[in-house]
Amino acid sequence: MWAFYTCGSCGGVVTASATTLGGEVSEYFPGAPSAKDDIPERPRVFLQQAMESLHAPAGAVMLAGSAVDAMLKLKGYTDGSLYARIEKAAEDHLITTEMAQWAHEVRLDANDQRHADQAADLPTVDDAKRVIDFTSAFAEFLFVLPGRILRGIRKS
């Protein structure tokens, strides 16, 4: 038996299957997004919570900003403001100039919500998805891809 539901996180449509009406769900589409295991715990938890909070875009944006901050701290960028840490990571070529630009956008979007900036628009679900997409790509670049490469080297 297949049925359609509204996702409690993002508000999108979910299709689910169970062997009997009201029975345990055996399949569902689309699957729930999850942060990759190669991401260290603190930024992974922030990113996962952001993914699960699309129904609350302001919260999702702030959580994504916290994930970016936590990732840079794990890479040794702990001094000064988040702005300064992003700039230093770009200067040291840990991240590209374009990644730094995008990280600043995430930082500013999160700041707008954290500080309840009255001049800033409230973020939409699409805004939160955009911020989460970048944060996921950032994590992929800093942790997931290097971990995958190391596993490949060890196997060869």
CNS distance restraints for C-alpha pairs under 8 A (distance, minus, plus):
assign (resid   1 and name CA) (resid  17 and name CA) 5.43 0.50 0.50
assign (resid   1 and name CA) (resid  18 and name CA) 5.38 0.50 0.50
assign (resid   1 and name CA) (resid  19 and name CA) 5.89 0.50 0.50
assign (resid   1 and name CA) (resid  20 and name CA) 6.25 0.50 0.50
assign (resid   1 and name CA) (resid  21 and name CA) 6.57 0.50 0.50
assign (resid   2 and name CA) (resid  15 and name CA) 6.83 0.50 0.50
assign (resid   2 and name CA) (resid  16 and name CA) 5.53 0.50 0.50
assign (resid   2 and name CA) (resid  17 and name CA) 4.37 0.50 0.50
assign (resid   2 and name CA) (resid  18 and name CA) 6.62 0.50 0.50
assign (resid   3 and name CA) (resid  15 and name CA) 5.78 0.50 0.50
assign (resid   3 and name CA) (resid  16 and name CA) 5.48 0.50 0.50
assign (resid   3 and name CA) (resid  17 and name CA) 6.52 0.50 0.50
assign (resid   4 and name CA) (resid  13 and name CA) 6.60 0.50 0.50
assign (resid   4 and name CA) (resid  14 and name CA) 5.67 0.50 0.50
assign (resid   4 and name CA) (resid  15 and name CA) 4.63 0.50 0.50
assign (resid   4 and name CA) (resid  16 and name CA) 6.37 0.50 0.50
assign (resid   5 and name CA) (resid  13 and name CA) 5.70 0.50 0.50
assign (resid   5 and name CA) (resid  14 and name CA) 5.08 0.50 0.50
assign (resid   5 and name CA) (resid  15 and name CA) 6.34 0.50 0.50
assign (resid   5 and name CA) (resid  16 and name CA) 7.54 0.50 0.50
assign (resid   6 and name CA) (resid  11 and name CA) 5.56 0.50 0.50
assign (resid   6 and name CA) (resid  12 and name CA) 5.62 0.50 0.50
assign (resid   6 and name CA) (resid  13 and name CA) 4.82 0.50 0.50
assign (resid   6 and name CA) (resid  14 and name CA) 5.92 0.50 0.50
assign (resid   7 and name CA) (resid  11 and name CA) 4.76 0.50 0.50
assign (resid   7 and name CA) (resid  12 and name CA) 5.30 0.50 0.50
assign (resid   7 and name CA) (resid  13 and name CA) 6.03 0.50 0.50
assign (resid   7 and name CA) (resid  14 and name CA) 6.04 0.50 0.50
assign (resid   8 and name CA) (resid  55 and name CA) 7.16 0.50 0.50
assign (resid   9 and name CA) (resid  52 and name CA) 5.57 0.50 0.50
assign (resid   9 and name CA) (resid  53 and name CA) 5.68 0.50 0.50
assign (resid   9 and name CA) (resid  54 and name CA) 5.50 0.50 0.50
assign (resid   9 and name CA) (resid  55 and name CA) 4.86 0.50 0.50
assign (resid  10 and name CA) (resid  52 and name CA) 7.70 0.50 0.50
assign (resid  10 and name CA) (resid  53 and name CA) 7.30 0.50 0.50
assign (resid  10 and name CA) (resid  54 and name CA) 4.84 0.50 0.50
assign (resid  10 and name CA) (resid  55 and name CA) 4.82 0.50 0.50
assign (resid  10 and name CA) (resid 125 and name CA) 7.49 0.50 0.50
assign (resid  11 and name CA) (resid  55 and name CA) 6.53 0.50 0.50
assign (resid  14 and name CA) (resid  28 and name CA) 6.83 0.50 0.50
assign (resid  14 and name CA) (resid  29 and name CA) 5.77 0.50 0.50
assign (resid  14 and name CA) (resid  30 and name CA) 6.26 0.50 0.50
assign (resid  15 and name CA) (resid  28 and name CA) 5.49 0.50 0.50
assign (resid  15 and name CA) (resid  29 and name CA) 5.25 0.50 0.50
assign (resid  15 and name CA) (resid  30 and name CA) 7.29 0.50 0.50
assign (resid  16 and name CA) (resid  25 and name CA) 6.46 0.50 0.50
assign (resid  16 and name CA) (resid  26 and name CA) 7.61 0.50 0.50
assign (resid  16 and name CA) (resid  27 and name CA) 5.71 0.50 0.50
assign (resid  16 and name CA) (resid  28 and name CA) 4.19 0.50 0.50
assign (resid  16 and name CA) (resid  29 and name CA) 6.51 0.50 0.50
assign (resid  17 and name CA) (resid  25 and name CA) 5.55 0.50 0.50
assign (resid  17 and name CA) (resid  26 and name CA) 5.78 0.50 0.50
assign (resid  17 and name CA) (resid  27 and name CA) 5.20 0.50 0.50
assign (resid  17 and name CA) (resid  28 and name CA) 6.24 0.50 0.50
assign (resid  18 and name CA) (resid  22 and name CA) 7.48 0.50 0.50
assign (resid  18 and name CA) (resid  23 and name CA) 5.64 0.50 0.50
assign (resid  18 and name CA) (resid  24 and name CA) 5.73 0.50 0.50
assign (resid  18 and name CA) (resid  25 and name CA) 4.52 0.50 0.50
assign (resid  18 and name CA) (resid  26 and name CA) 5.36 0.50 0.50
assign (resid  18 and name CA) (resid  27 and name CA) 7.16 0.50 0.50
assign (resid  19 and name CA) (resid  23 and name CA) 6.39 0.50 0.50
assign (resid  19 and name CA) (resid  24 and name CA) 7.47 0.50 0.50
assign (resid  19 and name CA) (resid  25 and name CA) 7.69 0.50 0.50
assign (resid  19 and name CA) (resid  26 and name CA) 7.50 0.50 0.50
assign (resid  20 and name CA) (resid  24 and name CA) 7.84 0.50 0.50
assign (resid  33 and name CA) (resid  51 and name CA) 6.78 0.50 0.50
assign (resid  34 and name CA) (resid  48 and name CA) 5.93 0.50 0.50
assign (resid  34 and name CA) (resid  51 and name CA) 7.21 0.50 0.50
assign (resid  35 and name CA) (resid  39 and name CA) 7.37 0.50 0.50
assign (resid  35 and name CA) (resid  44 and name CA) 5.87 0.50 0.50
assign (resid  35 and name CA) (resid  45 and name CA) 7.88 0.50 0.50
assign (resid  35 and name CA) (resid  47 and name CA) 6.37 0.50 0.50
assign (resid  35 and name CA) (resid  48 and name CA) 5.36 0.50 0.50
assign (resid  35 and name CA) (resid 136 and name CA) 7.42 0.50 0.50
assign (resid  36 and name CA) (resid  44 and name CA) 7.31 0.50 0.50
assign (resid  36 and name CA) (resid 144 and name CA) 7.26 0.50 0.50
assign (resid  37 and name CA) (resid  44 and name CA) 7.61 0.50 0.50
assign (resid  38 and name CA) (resid 143 and name CA) 6.14 0.50 0.50
assign (resid  38 and name CA) (resid 144 and name CA) 5.11 0.50 0.50
assign (resid  38 and name CA) (resid 147 and name CA) 6.56 0.50 0.50
assign (resid  39 and name CA) (resid  43 and name CA) 6.84 0.50 0.50
assign (resid  39 and name CA) (resid  44 and name CA) 5.41 0.50 0.50
assign (resid  39 and name CA) (resid 139 and name CA) 6.48 0.50 0.50
assign (resid  39 and name CA) (resid 140 and name CA) 7.88 0.50 0.50
assign (resid  39 and name CA) (resid 143 and name CA) 5.62 0.50 0.50
assign (resid  39 and name CA) (resid 144 and name CA) 6.27 0.50 0.50
assign (resid  40 and name CA) (resid  44 and name CA) 5.87 0.50 0.50
assign (resid  40 and name CA) (resid 143 and name CA) 7.79 0.50 0.50
assign (resid  41 and name CA) (resid  45 and name CA) 5.95 0.50 0.50
assign (resid  42 and name CA) (resid  46 and name CA) 6.41 0.50 0.50
assign (resid  42 and name CA) (resid  67 and name CA) 7.46 0.50 0.50
assign (resid  42 and name CA) (resid  70 and name CA) 6.67 0.50 0.50
assign (resid  43 and name CA) (resid  47 and name CA) 6.02 0.50 0.50
assign (resid  43 and name CA) (resid  66 and name CA) 7.33 0.50 0.50
assign (resid  43 and name CA) (resid  67 and name CA) 4.35 0.50 0.50
assign (resid  43 and name CA) (resid  68 and name CA) 7.14 0.50 0.50
assign (resid  43 and name CA) (resid  70 and name CA) 5.34 0.50 0.50
assign (resid  43 and name CA) (resid  71 and name CA) 5.87 0.50 0.50
assign (resid  44 and name CA) (resid  48 and name CA) 5.92 0.50 0.50
assign (resid  44 and name CA) (resid  67 and name CA) 7.11 0.50 0.50
assign (resid  45 and name CA) (resid  49 and name CA) 6.03 0.50 0.50
assign (resid  45 and name CA) (resid  67 and name CA) 7.95 0.50 0.50
assign (resid  46 and name CA) (resid  50 and name CA) 6.17 0.50 0.50
assign (resid  46 and name CA) (resid  63 and name CA) 5.37 0.50 0.50
assign (resid  46 and name CA) (resid  64 and name CA) 6.45 0.50 0.50
assign (resid  46 and name CA) (resid  66 and name CA) 6.47 0.50 0.50
assign (resid  46 and name CA) (resid  67 and name CA) 5.16 0.50 0.50
assign (resid  47 and name CA) (resid  51 and name CA) 6.25 0.50 0.50
assign (resid  47 and name CA) (resid  63 and name CA) 6.55 0.50 0.50
assign (resid  47 and name CA) (resid  64 and name CA) 5.62 0.50 0.50
assign (resid  47 and name CA) (resid  67 and name CA) 5.69 0.50 0.50
assign (resid  47 and name CA) (resid 132 and name CA) 7.36 0.50 0.50
assign (resid  47 and name CA) (resid 135 and name CA) 7.37 0.50 0.50
assign (resid  47 and name CA) (resid 136 and name CA) 7.44 0.50 0.50
assign (resid  48 and name CA) (resid  52 and name CA) 6.26 0.50 0.50
assign (resid  49 and name CA) (resid  53 and name CA) 6.06 0.50 0.50
assign (resid  49 and name CA) (resid  60 and name CA) 7.29 0.50 0.50
assign (resid  49 and name CA) (resid  63 and name CA) 6.89 0.50 0.50
assign (resid  50 and name CA) (resid  54 and name CA) 6.77 0.50 0.50
assign (resid  50 and name CA) (resid  59 and name CA) 7.19 0.50 0.50
assign (resid  50 and name CA) (resid  60 and name CA) 4.18 0.50 0.50
assign (resid  50 and name CA) (resid  61 and name CA) 6.93 0.50 0.50
assign (resid  50 and name CA) (resid  62 and name CA) 7.92 0.50 0.50
assign (resid  50 and name CA) (resid  63 and name CA) 5.25 0.50 0.50
assign (resid  50 and name CA) (resid  64 and name CA) 5.79 0.50 0.50
assign (resid  50 and name CA) (resid 132 and name CA) 7.01 0.50 0.50
assign (resid  51 and name CA) (resid  60 and name CA) 6.92 0.50 0.50
assign (resid  51 and name CA) (resid 132 and name CA) 6.91 0.50 0.50
assign (resid  52 and name CA) (resid  60 and name CA) 7.87 0.50 0.50
assign (resid  53 and name CA) (resid  57 and name CA) 6.73 0.50 0.50
assign (resid  53 and name CA) (resid  59 and name CA) 6.73 0.50 0.50
assign (resid  53 and name CA) (resid  60 and name CA) 5.20 0.50 0.50
assign (resid  54 and name CA) (resid  60 and name CA) 5.90 0.50 0.50
assign (resid  54 and name CA) (resid 125 and name CA) 5.92 0.50 0.50
assign (resid  54 and name CA) (resid 128 and name CA) 6.52 0.50 0.50
assign (resid  54 and name CA) (resid 129 and name CA) 7.30 0.50 0.50
assign (resid  55 and name CA) (resid 125 and name CA) 6.94 0.50 0.50
assign (resid  56 and name CA) (resid  60 and name CA) 6.26 0.50 0.50
assign (resid  56 and name CA) (resid 125 and name CA) 7.69 0.50 0.50
assign (resid  57 and name CA) (resid  61 and name CA) 6.06 0.50 0.50
assign (resid  57 and name CA) (resid 123 and name CA) 5.80 0.50 0.50
assign (resid  57 and name CA) (resid 124 and name CA) 5.84 0.50 0.50
assign (resid  57 and name CA) (resid 125 and name CA) 5.38 0.50 0.50
assign (resid  57 and name CA) (resid 127 and name CA) 7.44 0.50 0.50
assign (resid  57 and name CA) (resid 128 and name CA) 5.28 0.50 0.50
assign (resid  58 and name CA) (resid  62 and name CA) 6.37 0.50 0.50
assign (resid  58 and name CA) (resid 110 and name CA) 7.80 0.50 0.50
assign (resid  58 and name CA) (resid 113 and name CA) 6.05 0.50 0.50
assign (resid  58 and name CA) (resid 122 and name CA) 6.81 0.50 0.50
assign (resid  58 and name CA) (resid 123 and name CA) 5.80 0.50 0.50
assign (resid  58 and name CA) (resid 124 and name CA) 7.89 0.50 0.50
assign (resid  58 and name CA) (resid 128 and name CA) 7.44 0.50 0.50
assign (resid  59 and name CA) (resid  63 and name CA) 6.14 0.50 0.50
assign (resid  59 and name CA) (resid 113 and name CA) 7.90 0.50 0.50
assign (resid  60 and name CA) (resid  64 and name CA) 6.15 0.50 0.50
assign (resid  60 and name CA) (resid 128 and name CA) 6.03 0.50 0.50
assign (resid  60 and name CA) (resid 132 and name CA) 7.81 0.50 0.50
assign (resid  61 and name CA) (resid  65 and name CA) 6.25 0.50 0.50
assign (resid  61 and name CA) (resid 106 and name CA) 7.53 0.50 0.50
assign (resid  61 and name CA) (resid 109 and name CA) 6.82 0.50 0.50
assign (resid  61 and name CA) (resid 110 and name CA) 5.48 0.50 0.50
assign (resid  61 and name CA) (resid 113 and name CA) 7.81 0.50 0.50
assign (resid  61 and name CA) (resid 123 and name CA) 7.85 0.50 0.50
assign (resid  61 and name CA) (resid 127 and name CA) 7.99 0.50 0.50
assign (resid  61 and name CA) (resid 128 and name CA) 5.44 0.50 0.50
assign (resid  61 and name CA) (resid 131 and name CA) 6.41 0.50 0.50
assign (resid  61 and name CA) (resid 132 and name CA) 7.41 0.50 0.50
assign (resid  62 and name CA) (resid  66 and name CA) 6.27 0.50 0.50
assign (resid  62 and name CA) (resid 109 and name CA) 7.74 0.50 0.50
assign (resid  62 and name CA) (resid 110 and name CA) 4.53 0.50 0.50
assign (resid  62 and name CA) (resid 111 and name CA) 7.54 0.50 0.50
assign (resid  62 and name CA) (resid 113 and name CA) 6.80 0.50 0.50
assign (resid  62 and name CA) (resid 114 and name CA) 6.83 0.50 0.50
assign (resid  63 and name CA) (resid  67 and name CA) 6.26 0.50 0.50
assign (resid  63 and name CA) (resid 110 and name CA) 7.93 0.50 0.50
assign (resid  64 and name CA) (resid  68 and name CA) 6.40 0.50 0.50
assign (resid  64 and name CA) (resid 106 and name CA) 7.54 0.50 0.50
assign (resid  64 and name CA) (resid 110 and name CA) 7.77 0.50 0.50
assign (resid  64 and name CA) (resid 131 and name CA) 6.71 0.50 0.50
assign (resid  64 and name CA) (resid 132 and name CA) 5.99 0.50 0.50
assign (resid  64 and name CA) (resid 135 and name CA) 6.22 0.50 0.50
assign (resid  65 and name CA) (resid  69 and name CA) 6.28 0.50 0.50
assign (resid  65 and name CA) (resid 106 and name CA) 5.84 0.50 0.50
assign (resid  65 and name CA) (resid 107 and name CA) 5.62 0.50 0.50
assign (resid  65 and name CA) (resid 110 and name CA) 5.59 0.50 0.50
assign (resid  65 and name CA) (resid 135 and name CA) 7.90 0.50 0.50
assign (resid  66 and name CA) (resid  70 and name CA) 6.04 0.50 0.50
assign (resid  67 and name CA) (resid  71 and name CA) 6.11 0.50 0.50
assign (resid  67 and name CA) (resid 135 and name CA) 7.18 0.50 0.50
assign (resid  68 and name CA) (resid  72 and name CA) 6.40 0.50 0.50
assign (resid  68 and name CA) (resid 103 and name CA) 7.34 0.50 0.50
assign (resid  68 and name CA) (resid 135 and name CA) 6.37 0.50 0.50
assign (resid  68 and name CA) (resid 138 and name CA) 7.59 0.50 0.50
assign (resid  69 and name CA) (resid  73 and name CA) 6.31 0.50 0.50
assign (resid  69 and name CA) (resid  82 and name CA) 6.53 0.50 0.50
assign (resid  70 and name CA) (resid  74 and name CA) 6.24 0.50 0.50
assign (resid  71 and name CA) (resid  75 and name CA) 6.44 0.50 0.50
assign (resid  71 and name CA) (resid 139 and name CA) 7.32 0.50 0.50
assign (resid  71 and name CA) (resid 142 and name CA) 7.82 0.50 0.50
assign (resid  72 and name CA) (resid  76 and name CA) 6.58 0.50 0.50
assign (resid  72 and name CA) (resid  77 and name CA) 5.34 0.50 0.50
assign (resid  72 and name CA) (resid  78 and name CA) 7.38 0.50 0.50
assign (resid  72 and name CA) (resid  85 and name CA) 7.15 0.50 0.50
assign (resid  72 and name CA) (resid  86 and name CA) 7.59 0.50 0.50
assign (resid  72 and name CA) (resid  89 and name CA) 7.78 0.50 0.50
assign (resid  73 and name CA) (resid  77 and name CA) 4.70 0.50 0.50
assign (resid  73 and name CA) (resid  78 and name CA) 4.97 0.50 0.50
assign (resid  77 and name CA) (resid  85 and name CA) 5.55 0.50 0.50
assign (resid  77 and name CA) (resid  88 and name CA) 7.64 0.50 0.50
assign (resid  77 and name CA) (resid  89 and name CA) 7.22 0.50 0.50
assign (resid  78 and name CA) (resid  85 and name CA) 6.91 0.50 0.50
assign (resid  79 and name CA) (resid  84 and name CA) 7.79 0.50 0.50
assign (resid  79 and name CA) (resid  85 and name CA) 6.78 0.50 0.50
assign (resid  80 and name CA) (resid  84 and name CA) 5.85 0.50 0.50
assign (resid  80 and name CA) (resid  85 and name CA) 6.61 0.50 0.50
assign (resid  81 and name CA) (resid  85 and name CA) 6.28 0.50 0.50
assign (resid  82 and name CA) (resid  86 and name CA) 6.10 0.50 0.50
assign (resid  82 and name CA) (resid 107 and name CA) 7.58 0.50 0.50
assign (resid  83 and name CA) (resid  87 and name CA) 6.28 0.50 0.50
assign (resid  83 and name CA) (resid 104 and name CA) 6.92 0.50 0.50
assign (resid  83 and name CA) (resid 107 and name CA) 7.73 0.50 0.50
assign (resid  84 and name CA) (resid  88 and name CA) 6.05 0.50 0.50
assign (resid  85 and name CA) (resid  89 and name CA) 6.09 0.50 0.50
assign (resid  86 and name CA) (resid  90 and name CA) 6.34 0.50 0.50
assign (resid  86 and name CA) (resid 100 and name CA) 5.94 0.50 0.50
assign (resid  86 and name CA) (resid 103 and name CA) 7.11 0.50 0.50
assign (resid  86 and name CA) (resid 104 and name CA) 7.36 0.50 0.50
assign (resid  87 and name CA) (resid  91 and name CA) 6.09 0.50 0.50
assign (resid  87 and name CA) (resid 100 and name CA) 6.79 0.50 0.50
assign (resid  88 and name CA) (resid  92 and name CA) 6.01 0.50 0.50
assign (resid  89 and name CA) (resid  93 and name CA) 6.16 0.50 0.50
assign (resid  89 and name CA) (resid  94 and name CA) 5.17 0.50 0.50
assign (resid  89 and name CA) (resid  95 and name CA) 5.95 0.50 0.50
assign (resid  89 and name CA) (resid 100 and name CA) 7.90 0.50 0.50
assign (resid  90 and name CA) (resid  94 and name CA) 5.87 0.50 0.50
assign (resid  90 and name CA) (resid  95 and name CA) 4.98 0.50 0.50
assign (resid  90 and name CA) (resid  96 and name CA) 5.70 0.50 0.50
assign (resid  90 and name CA) (resid  97 and name CA) 5.80 0.50 0.50
assign (resid  90 and name CA) (resid 100 and name CA) 6.14 0.50 0.50
assign (resid  95 and name CA) (resid  99 and name CA) 6.01 0.50 0.50
assign (resid  95 and name CA) (resid 100 and name CA) 6.64 0.50 0.50
assign (resid  96 and name CA) (resid 100 and name CA) 6.28 0.50 0.50
assign (resid  97 and name CA) (resid 101 and name CA) 6.29 0.50 0.50
assign (resid  98 and name CA) (resid 102 and name CA) 6.31 0.50 0.50
assign (resid  99 and name CA) (resid 103 and name CA) 6.00 0.50 0.50
assign (resid  99 and name CA) (resid 138 and name CA) 7.73 0.50 0.50
assign (resid 100 and name CA) (resid 104 and name CA) 6.11 0.50 0.50
assign (resid 101 and name CA) (resid 105 and name CA) 6.47 0.50 0.50
assign (resid 102 and name CA) (resid 106 and name CA) 6.40 0.50 0.50
assign (resid 102 and name CA) (resid 134 and name CA) 7.42 0.50 0.50
assign (resid 103 and name CA) (resid 107 and name CA) 6.12 0.50 0.50
assign (resid 103 and name CA) (resid 134 and name CA) 7.91 0.50 0.50
assign (resid 104 and name CA) (resid 108 and name CA) 6.04 0.50 0.50
assign (resid 105 and name CA) (resid 109 and name CA) 6.03 0.50 0.50
assign (resid 106 and name CA) (resid 110 and name CA) 6.06 0.50 0.50
assign (resid 106 and name CA) (resid 131 and name CA) 6.05 0.50 0.50
assign (resid 107 and name CA) (resid 111 and name CA) 6.05 0.50 0.50
assign (resid 108 and name CA) (resid 112 and name CA) 6.13 0.50 0.50
assign (resid 109 and name CA) (resid 113 and name CA) 6.76 0.50 0.50
assign (resid 110 and name CA) (resid 114 and name CA) 6.06 0.50 0.50
assign (resid 111 and name CA) (resid 115 and name CA) 5.81 0.50 0.50
assign (resid 112 and name CA) (resid 116 and name CA) 5.84 0.50 0.50
assign (resid 112 and name CA) (resid 117 and name CA) 5.03 0.50 0.50
assign (resid 112 and name CA) (resid 120 and name CA) 6.24 0.50 0.50
assign (resid 113 and name CA) (resid 117 and name CA) 6.52 0.50 0.50
assign (resid 113 and name CA) (resid 122 and name CA) 7.59 0.50 0.50
assign (resid 123 and name CA) (resid 127 and name CA) 5.55 0.50 0.50
assign (resid 123 and name CA) (resid 128 and name CA) 6.67 0.50 0.50
assign (resid 124 and name CA) (resid 128 and name CA) 6.35 0.50 0.50
assign (resid 125 and name CA) (resid 129 and name CA) 6.12 0.50 0.50
assign (resid 126 and name CA) (resid 130 and name CA) 6.18 0.50 0.50
assign (resid 127 and name CA) (resid 131 and name CA) 6.34 0.50 0.50
assign (resid 128 and name CA) (resid 132 and name CA) 6.07 0.50 0.50
assign (resid 129 and name CA) (resid 133 and name CA) 5.95 0.50 0.50
assign (resid 130 and name CA) (resid 134 and name CA) 6.42 0.50 0.50
assign (resid 131 and name CA) (resid 135 and name CA) 6.20 0.50 0.50
assign (resid 132 and name CA) (resid 136 and name CA) 5.98 0.50 0.50
assign (resid 133 and name CA) (resid 137 and name CA) 6.23 0.50 0.50
assign (resid 134 and name CA) (resid 138 and name CA) 6.00 0.50 0.50
assign (resid 135 and name CA) (resid 139 and name CA) 6.19 0.50 0.50
assign (resid 136 and name CA) (resid 140 and name CA) 6.10 0.50 0.50
assign (resid 137 and name CA) (resid 141 and name CA) 6.16 0.50 0.50
assign (resid 138 and name CA) (resid 142 and name CA) 6.15 0.50 0.50
assign (resid 139 and name CA) (resid 143 and name CA) 5.58 0.50 0.50
assign (resid 139 and name CA) (resid 144 and name CA) 6.50 0.50 0.50
assign (resid 140 and name CA) (resid 144 and name CA) 4.50 0.50 0.50
assign (resid 140 and name CA) (resid 145 and name CA) 5.67 0.50 0.50
assign (resid 141 and name CA) (resid 145 and name CA) 5.72 0.50 0.50
assign (resid 141 and name CA) (resid 146 and name CA) 7.36 0.50 0.50
assign (resid 142 and name CA) (resid 146 and name CA) 6.89 0.50 0.50
assign (resid 143 and name CA) (resid 147 and name CA) 6.06 0.50 0.50
assign (resid 144 and name CA) (resid 148 and name CA) 6.16 0.50 0.50
assign (resid 145 and name CA) (resid 149 and name CA) 6.13 0.50 0.50
assign (resid 146 and name CA) (resid 150 and name CA) 6.20 0.50 0.50
assign (resid 147 and name CA) (resid 151 and name CA) 6.27 0.50 0.50
assign (resid 148 and name CA) (resid 152 and name CA) 6.21 0.50 0.50
assign (resid 149 and name CA) (resid 153 and name CA) 6.19 0.50 0.50
assign (resid 150 and name CA) (resid 154 and name CA) 6.19 0.50 0.50
assign (resid 151 and name CA) (resid 155 and name CA) 6.27 0.50 0.50
assign (resid 152 and name CA) (resid 156 and name CA) 6.38 0.50 0.50
